[in-house]
């Protein structure tokens, strides 16, 4: 879509969509119940992402309303300069054009991604997984009604119902111009898209997040933070998978024993390094490849670090570049950790579960990027734009 709609047109569609989602709650839930009933397999994370309930629908509506209330991200003046010859030069934000998002399960993405893309002046192509087809089609139908209610073409939000082979061919030879692709899901999906895409891809979805319990940690905080980060929502990419405990932590073995007991109460399977074999009823890892894995399950690895530098090196080597937290009362140590760890979001004394566009005040997110170009971390309205130069002259030549 080459036309940039006015901000009033874009906001009107978002309000219409919020109203329709509220009015058609029963329709969305009925479609989702079909998907849930047809779900096959034992992927706990995929199933958790699939389910829609009244609370999730409330979240969809709130996301749309917050997007409507945010300022226009298009045509924002980023830089301006007057040349000595009189040329007036401006750099302003501009829509990408057409964005393709490929995602697994998650019917709420059909709301959130559509809303963020549309508010930022982009057309969006939605390619959801077959496990959520009924839910996604019901929501896209509401998008089309919202657009038609405001005398706009349904082409602004399209759903692509392709199988794997058709998707692969579309990535290689798209039948329309695609400016940016965002795969939002597991590592297999990301690898598939990167292998076949012929335009820029922003990687989103992989977590494998770390926590470091520093020698100056508050033990009570540490246990509470780790339990929350691991168990609050195991299907989320911001969930915790790895814990490193400083070997200089006073009574460190006692802390680790308490932590393992707390994790087991939450039905978390605990894997540990060989030097923690004093623990009972845990699995000792014999292959360092497990440090690279994102679990999306009730599973966690606990190890130790000899120093802050050692911990940072391990996190940067094995981590997914998503989120990392340090539990410490020493602010200087925290600052060094946060500056040194190569991740999109770094924390002191807080759960990694906050890495989320809504929690960060963006009103939702299209994705959480672990790339460094063009955006890192949660991608909201402000990040779904590129930039464009405007130059105003009066006959100047060079």
Backbone torsions as a table, in degrees:
resi	resn	phi	psi	omega
1	UNK	NA	120.6	-178.9
2	UNK	-87.9	-25.2	-177.9
3	UNK	-76.2	133.8	172.8
4	UNK	-98.0	116.4	-179.1
5	UNK	-70.8	155.1	176.0
6	UNK	-66.7	157.5	-179.5
7	UNK	-64.3	-32.6	178.8
8	UNK	-66.8	-37.7	176.5
9	UNK	-65.1	-44.1	-178.7
10	UNK	-64.8	-43.1	-179.9
11	UNK	-66.5	-35.3	179.1
12	UNK	-63.6	-40.1	178.2
13	UNK	-65.0	-42.7	179.5
14	UNK	-62.2	-40.6	178.1
15	UNK	-66.4	-41.7	177.5
16	UNK	-61.0	-41.0	179.8
17	UNK	-65.7	-42.1	178.2
18	UNK	-60.2	-42.2	179.1
19	UNK	-64.3	-41.6	-178.2
20	UNK	-68.2	-40.1	178.3
21	UNK	-61.4	-40.9	177.6
22	UNK	-64.1	-45.1	-177.5
23	UNK	-68.0	-32.2	-173.5
24	UNK	-107.3	30.9	177.4
25	UNK	-52.7	-47.7	-176.4
26	UNK	-61.7	-37.6	179.6
27	UNK	-64.6	-44.0	179.8
28	UNK	-64.7	-45.1	-179.0
29	UNK	-65.2	-38.4	178.2
30	UNK	-63.7	-43.4	178.2
31	UNK	-64.7	-40.4	180.0
32	UNK	-67.8	-36.3	177.2
33	UNK	-60.1	-36.1	176.2
34	UNK	-63.3	-44.5	179.7
35	UNK	-63.7	-43.2	-179.2
36	UNK	-63.8	-41.0	-179.5
37	UNK	-66.2	-29.7	-177.2
38	UNK	-92.3	-2.7	-175.8
39	UNK	-63.1	133.3	-179.8
40	UNK	-124.0	137.2	177.2
41	UNK	117.9	175.5	-177.3
42	UNK	-118.8	23.8	178.3
43	UNK	-78.2	97.9	-175.3
44	UNK	-61.7	-39.7	-178.4
45	UNK	-66.7	-43.3	-179.6
46	UNK	-63.0	-41.4	-180.0
47	UNK	-66.3	-40.7	-179.9
48	UNK	-62.6	-38.8	179.6
49	UNK	-70.9	-25.5	-175.1
50	UNK	-73.3	-37.5	-169.9
51	UNK	-68.2	136.5	175.2
52	UNK	-120.0	133.6	174.9
53	UNK	-132.5	-177.4	-178.2
54	UNK	-58.3	-39.2	-179.6
55	UNK	-64.8	-39.4	179.7
56	UNK	-68.3	-36.0	176.6
57	UNK	-66.3	-39.2	174.3
58	UNK	-57.0	-41.0	178.6
59	UNK	-65.1	-37.0	176.9
60	UNK	-61.8	-46.0	-178.6
61	UNK	-65.1	-43.9	179.2
62	UNK	-61.9	-40.1	178.8
63	UNK	-60.8	-45.0	179.9
64	UNK	-63.6	-42.0	-179.6
65	UNK	-67.3	-39.1	178.5
66	UNK	-68.0	-37.9	176.2
67	UNK	-61.7	-42.6	179.7
68	UNK	-60.4	-36.3	-175.1
69	UNK	-81.3	-13.0	-179.1
70	UNK	-77.7	155.9	-179.1
71	UNK	-68.8	159.3	-177.6
72	UNK	-68.4	122.9	179.1
73	UNK	-83.2	-3.9	-175.9
74	UNK	-97.2	141.3	176.4
75	UNK	68.8	28.8	176.5
76	UNK	-82.2	132.3	-179.1
77	UNK	-74.1	112.5	179.8
78	UNK	-91.7	-31.0	-174.1
79	UNK	-164.6	142.6	172.3
80	UNK	-144.7	154.6	-170.8
81	UNK	-156.5	136.2	174.4
82	UNK	-106.0	117.5	-178.7
83	UNK	-68.7	156.6	179.1
84	UNK	-63.0	-20.1	178.7
85	UNK	-90.8	3.4	176.7
86	UNK	100.9	-11.1	177.5
87	UNK	-59.9	133.9	175.0
88	UNK	-102.0	117.9	-171.2
89	UNK	-116.9	126.1	-179.4
90	UNK	-127.1	143.1	170.5
91	UNK	-115.7	121.5	-175.2
92	UNK	-129.6	157.3	176.4
93	UNK	-72.2	150.9	-179.1
94	UNK	-150.3	150.6	178.1
95	UNK	-63.3	154.1	172.9
96	UNK	-67.3	-44.2	-175.7
97	UNK	130.5	-91.3	179.0
98	UNK	-124.5	127.8	-178.3
99	UNK	-117.0	133.8	175.1
100	UNK	-109.0	124.8	174.2
101	UNK	-116.5	128.6	179.5
102	UNK	-114.4	122.2	-171.5
103	UNK	-142.3	158.2	-179.7
104	UNK	-106.8	136.0	176.9
105	UNK	54.8	-134.9	170.7
106	UNK	47.4	67.7	175.5
107	UNK	-58.7	-26.0	179.9
108	UNK	-65.7	-22.4	176.1
109	UNK	-64.4	-31.8	179.6
110	UNK	-62.3	-30.6	174.0
111	UNK	-79.1	-55.0	-170.0
112	UNK	-66.4	-47.5	-179.5
113	UNK	-65.3	-42.5	178.1
114	UNK	-61.2	-42.2	-178.6
115	UNK	-67.1	-44.8	-178.9
116	UNK	-66.6	-43.5	-180.0
117	UNK	-63.4	-45.0	-176.7
118	UNK	-67.6	-43.7	-179.8
119	UNK	-61.5	-32.6	-179.4
120	UNK	-89.6	14.1	171.6
121	UNK	83.2	12.5	-177.5
122	UNK	-102.5	151.0	165.5
123	UNK	-83.4	145.1	179.2
124	UNK	-128.0	137.7	171.8
125	UNK	-106.8	123.4	-177.5
126	UNK	-104.9	124.5	175.9
127	UNK	-123.8	94.2	179.7
128	UNK	-90.1	171.7	179.0
129	UNK	-80.6	157.0	-178.2
130	UNK	-63.5	-25.0	-178.5
131	UNK	-66.7	-19.2	-178.2
132	UNK	-118.9	21.7	-171.7
133	UNK	-58.9	-47.8	-177.4
134	UNK	-62.4	-42.5	179.4
135	UNK	-63.3	-46.5	-176.9
136	UNK	-65.1	-41.9	180.0
137	UNK	-65.2	-36.9	178.2
138	UNK	-64.6	-40.6	-179.7
139	UNK	-71.6	-40.3	178.4
140	UNK	-63.5	-35.2	176.4
141	UNK	-60.7	-36.4	176.7
142	UNK	-69.6	-38.4	175.0
143	UNK	-57.4	-44.9	-178.2
144	UNK	-65.2	-37.6	176.6
145	UNK	-64.4	-42.1	-179.9
146	UNK	-62.8	-40.6	178.4
147	UNK	-66.5	-44.8	-179.5
148	UNK	-65.5	-36.0	177.7
149	UNK	-60.5	-24.4	-178.7
150	UNK	-110.3	21.5	174.2
151	UNK	58.5	40.7	178.6
152	UNK	-121.1	153.1	-178.7
153	UNK	-70.1	146.3	178.2
154	UNK	-69.0	-10.2	-177.7
155	UNK	-66.1	-15.3	179.4
156	UNK	-64.6	-32.3	178.0
157	UNK	-130.9	111.2	-178.9
158	UNK	-121.2	147.6	175.9
159	UNK	-111.0	132.1	-179.8
160	UNK	-105.4	110.3	-177.9
161	UNK	-99.1	72.3	-177.8
162	UNK	-106.4	150.4	168.5
163	UNK	-82.7	-177.5	-174.4
164	UNK	-61.8	-44.1	-178.3
165	UNK	-65.9	-41.1	179.0
166	UNK	-67.0	-37.8	177.4
167	UNK	-64.0	-44.1	178.9
168	UNK	-59.1	-43.6	-179.9
169	UNK	-66.9	-38.8	179.3
170	UNK	-65.3	-38.2	177.8
171	UNK	-64.3	-39.8	-178.9
172	UNK	-74.3	-42.4	-176.8
173	UNK	-135.4	75.2	-178.1
174	UNK	-62.5	143.7	-179.4
175	UNK	-85.8	-0.8	172.8
176	UNK	-147.4	164.1	-177.5
177	UNK	-68.8	127.0	175.8
178	UNK	-116.7	127.4	-177.0
179	UNK	-97.0	-25.5	-177.5
180	UNK	-157.6	138.2	177.2
181	UNK	-120.2	136.1	177.5
182	UNK	-125.9	108.5	171.7
183	UNK	-85.7	124.9	-175.9
184	UNK	-120.7	95.6	-178.1
185	UNK	173.5	-152.5	-176.1
186	UNK	-75.1	175.8	-175.2
187	UNK	-64.1	-33.5	179.7
188	UNK	-65.1	-42.0	178.2
189	UNK	-63.7	-45.1	-179.0
190	UNK	-60.9	-45.9	-179.9
191	UNK	-63.1	-39.8	179.1
192	UNK	-60.8	-45.8	-178.2
193	UNK	-68.4	-45.1	-178.8
194	UNK	-63.1	-32.6	-179.2
195	UNK	-68.7	-37.2	-170.4
196	UNK	-106.3	-16.0	-174.9
197	UNK	-70.7	147.4	178.9
198	UNK	-114.8	13.0	176.3
199	UNK	-137.7	172.2	-176.2
200	UNK	-56.3	141.2	-179.9
201	UNK	-124.1	131.3	173.2
202	UNK	-103.4	118.9	-176.3
203	UNK	-79.0	129.5	-179.9
204	UNK	-141.8	140.9	168.1
205	UNK	123.6	-28.4	-176.1
206	UNK	-82.7	132.3	-179.3
207	UNK	-105.5	-91.5	-172.0
208	UNK	55.7	63.9	-173.6
209	UNK	-92.9	149.5	-173.6
210	UNK	-116.3	150.5	168.5
211	UNK	-126.2	137.2	174.0
212	UNK	-111.6	122.3	173.5
213	UNK	-94.1	104.7	-174.8
214	UNK	-75.1	164.0	179.6
215	UNK	-64.1	-19.3	177.8
216	UNK	-108.6	32.1	-179.5
217	UNK	-77.7	149.1	166.5
218	UNK	-83.5	115.4	-171.4
219	UNK	-62.2	-40.8	-179.8
220	UNK	-63.3	-43.7	176.5
221	UNK	-59.9	-43.5	-175.6
222	UNK	-59.2	-47.9	-178.6
223	UNK	-62.7	-46.5	-177.1
224	UNK	-63.3	-42.8	-179.6
225	UNK	-64.8	-45.3	-177.6
226	UNK	-65.8	-43.7	179.1
227	UNK	-61.2	-44.2	179.1
228	UNK	-63.4	-48.4	-176.0
229	UNK	-63.7	-30.8	-178.9
230	UNK	-84.7	-40.4	-165.8
231	UNK	-109.3	-14.1	-174.9
232	UNK	-59.7	-39.2	176.7
233	UNK	-159.0	96.3	-172.5
234	UNK	-69.8	-17.0	-179.4
235	UNK	-83.4	-5.8	-175.6
236	UNK	-85.5	145.2	178.9
237	UNK	-70.9	-12.5	178.1
238	UNK	-94.6	9.1	177.0
239	UNK	-72.7	156.3	-176.8
240	UNK	-88.7	137.8	177.9
241	UNK	-120.2	-26.8	-173.1
242	UNK	-132.5	141.6	176.7
243	UNK	-128.5	130.1	172.6
244	UNK	-113.0	131.7	179.9
245	UNK	-114.7	127.8	179.4
246	UNK	-60.9	132.8	176.9
247	UNK	-68.3	-11.5	179.1
248	UNK	-95.3	3.8	178.4
249	UNK	-68.3	124.5	178.2
250	UNK	-57.2	133.5	-178.3
251	UNK	55.0	41.4	-175.5
252	UNK	-59.8	-41.9	-179.6
253	UNK	-63.8	-36.9	177.4
254	UNK	-65.9	-41.9	177.6
255	UNK	-60.7	-46.4	-178.0
256	UNK	-62.1	-39.3	177.5
257	UNK	-61.7	-44.3	177.8
258	UNK	-63.4	-40.5	179.9
259	UNK	-63.8	-44.6	179.7
260	UNK	-62.1	-41.3	177.7
261	UNK	-61.6	-41.4	179.4
262	UNK	-66.7	-38.8	178.7
263	UNK	-66.4	-40.3	-179.9
264	UNK	-64.9	-33.2	176.5
265	UNK	-62.4	-24.4	178.3
266	UNK	-96.7	12.8	178.4
267	UNK	63.3	33.4	178.1
268	UNK	-93.0	129.4	174.8
269	UNK	-76.9	128.1	-175.4
270	UNK	-108.3	126.5	173.6
271	UNK	-112.7	140.8	-175.2
272	UNK	-135.2	160.3	173.1
273	UNK	-69.5	161.4	-177.0
274	UNK	-60.5	-31.8	-177.5
275	UNK	-73.7	-0.9	176.8
276	UNK	-109.2	27.2	-175.6
277	UNK	-72.8	1.8	173.6
278	UNK	-72.7	-16.3	179.7
279	UNK	-75.1	150.8	179.3
280	UNK	-108.6	152.3	176.7
281	UNK	57.7	41.4	172.5
282	UNK	-129.1	164.4	179.1
283	UNK	-103.3	124.0	178.0
284	UNK	-84.4	125.1	-177.6
285	UNK	-76.7	142.0	-180.0
286	UNK	-120.9	8.4	-178.4
287	UNK	-144.2	121.7	-175.7
288	UNK	-69.4	-8.7	178.4
289	UNK	-59.9	-26.1	-179.4
290	UNK	-62.6	-25.0	178.8
291	UNK	-67.2	-21.4	179.2
292	UNK	-84.6	-16.6	-168.4
293	UNK	-77.8	140.2	166.3
294	UNK	-96.6	123.5	-170.1
295	UNK	-85.5	-44.9	-173.1
296	UNK	50.5	43.6	-174.7
297	UNK	-159.8	171.4	177.2
298	UNK	-79.0	72.0	-176.2
299	UNK	-149.7	142.5	-179.3
300	UNK	-150.0	151.0	175.9
301	UNK	-112.6	134.4	176.7
302	UNK	-119.2	130.5	177.3
303	UNK	-139.4	-171.5	-179.2
304	UNK	-126.7	164.7	175.1
305	UNK	-134.7	145.5	-178.3
306	UNK	-84.9	-20.4	-177.3
307	UNK	-163.8	170.6	175.9
308	UNK	-60.6	-42.4	-179.2
309	UNK	-63.0	-39.3	177.7
310	UNK	-63.7	-43.5	179.7
311	UNK	-63.5	-46.2	179.7
312	UNK	-60.9	-41.3	179.6
313	UNK	-62.6	-41.5	179.0
314	UNK	-65.4	-44.0	-178.9
315	UNK	-63.8	-44.4	-178.9
316	UNK	-68.7	-27.6	179.7
317	UNK	-79.1	-44.0	-172.4
318	UNK	-101.0	-24.8	-171.6
319	UNK	-69.2	165.5	-178.6
320	UNK	-91.3	1.8	179.7
321	UNK	77.4	17.6	-175.9
322	UNK	-95.7	-73.7	-176.0
323	UNK	-143.3	149.9	175.8
324	UNK	-150.9	144.4	-179.0
325	UNK	-131.3	146.4	173.2
326	UNK	-117.8	134.3	175.2
327	UNK	-103.7	109.4	-177.9
328	UNK	-159.9	149.9	174.4
329	UNK	-96.3	0.3	179.8
330	UNK	-96.8	107.7	-175.0
331	UNK	-66.9	-32.2	177.9
332	UNK	-66.5	-42.1	176.2
333	UNK	-62.1	-43.5	179.3
334	UNK	-60.6	-43.3	-179.4
335	UNK	-62.2	-42.4	179.0
336	UNK	-64.2	-42.7	177.2
337	UNK	-59.9	-49.3	-174.2
338	UNK	-67.1	-32.4	177.7
339	UNK	-77.3	-26.8	-172.6
340	UNK	-93.4	-27.5	-177.7
341	UNK	-75.3	132.5	-178.1
342	UNK	-90.1	80.4	-179.8
343	UNK	-143.9	157.8	-178.0
344	UNK	-69.5	-32.2	-179.7
345	UNK	-136.5	130.5	-179.9
346	UNK	-126.4	143.5	-171.3
347	UNK	-129.3	154.1	164.4
348	UNK	-121.0	123.3	174.8
349	UNK	55.0	45.7	176.8
350	UNK	-154.7	157.3	-178.6
351	UNK	-74.6	143.4	176.3
352	UNK	-67.6	-10.4	-178.0
353	UNK	-65.6	-9.7	179.9
354	UNK	-82.4	-7.9	179.0
355	UNK	-71.7	93.7	-170.3
356	UNK	-166.2	135.5	-177.2
357	UNK	-58.7	-39.8	179.3
358	UNK	-65.3	-44.9	-179.9
359	UNK	-66.9	-28.3	-179.4
360	UNK	-87.9	7.1	175.2
361	UNK	84.2	16.3	-179.4
362	UNK	-90.1	-5.1	-177.6
363	UNK	75.1	23.5	-177.5
364	UNK	119.7	-178.7	-178.5
365	UNK	-150.0	149.8	171.0
366	UNK	-82.6	-35.1	-178.2
367	UNK	-168.7	170.1	170.4
368	UNK	-115.2	105.6	-173.5
369	UNK	-80.9	132.5	170.5
370	UNK	-103.9	6.9	170.0
371	UNK	-82.9	167.8	177.2
372	UNK	-106.2	-11.5	174.2
373	UNK	-127.4	135.6	-1.8
374	UNK	-93.2	-6.1	-177.2
375	UNK	-145.0	147.2	-178.3
376	UNK	-121.3	138.1	179.6
377	UNK	83.1	-162.1	-178.7
378	UNK	-56.9	130.6	-179.5
379	UNK	-105.7	107.8	177.0
380	UNK	-104.2	-160.5	-179.3
381	UNK	-53.1	-45.5	-173.6
382	UNK	-63.4	-18.9	-172.3
383	UNK	-107.2	-2.0	-179.1
384	UNK	-99.0	31.7	176.5
385	UNK	-129.3	154.0	170.5
386	UNK	-104.9	-159.9	177.2
387	UNK	-133.4	164.0	-173.9
388	UNK	-149.1	141.3	-179.5
389	UNK	-96.2	133.1	176.1
390	UNK	-117.1	124.7	-177.9
391	UNK	-124.8	124.4	-178.0
392	UNK	-113.0	122.3	-177.3
393	UNK	-127.2	-175.6	179.7
394	UNK	-145.4	50.0	178.4
395	UNK	95.5	7.2	-178.6
396	UNK	-62.9	141.1	172.6
397	UNK	-131.8	158.3	-177.6
398	UNK	-115.1	NA	NA
